[in-house]
Amino acid sequence: MQTVNLVEAKAHLSRLVDLAKDGEAVRILRRGKVVAQLVKAEPVRKQIVVSALRSLTDAMTLQTESAATAVRDMRDEARY
């Protein structure tokens, strides 16, 4: 873990953010005391509500033709 004072952190913030992004924690000191710590942010994942997804797909109409046929028809009908 790297430790830097506040003045150095202000001067080299981009480099310190890159270190944190790469997984190394960086502590920032003010007058010798830790006041902040930069760490890698973990992405927030939303939980999937299966019942809502199922009700959405159940309400959809079934396809009468295959996807390949639909794409082929769209391609053939397009005017260039």
Sequence and secondary structure as in RCSB ss.txt:
>XXXX:A:sequence
MQTVNLVEAKAHLSRLVDLAKDGEAVRILRRGKVVAQLVKAEPVRKQIVVSALRSLTDAMTLQTESAATAVRDMR
DEARY
>XXXX:A:secstr
 EEEEHHHHHHTHHHHHHHHHTT  EEEEETTEEEEEE           HHHHHHHHHTS   SS HHHHHHHHH
HH   
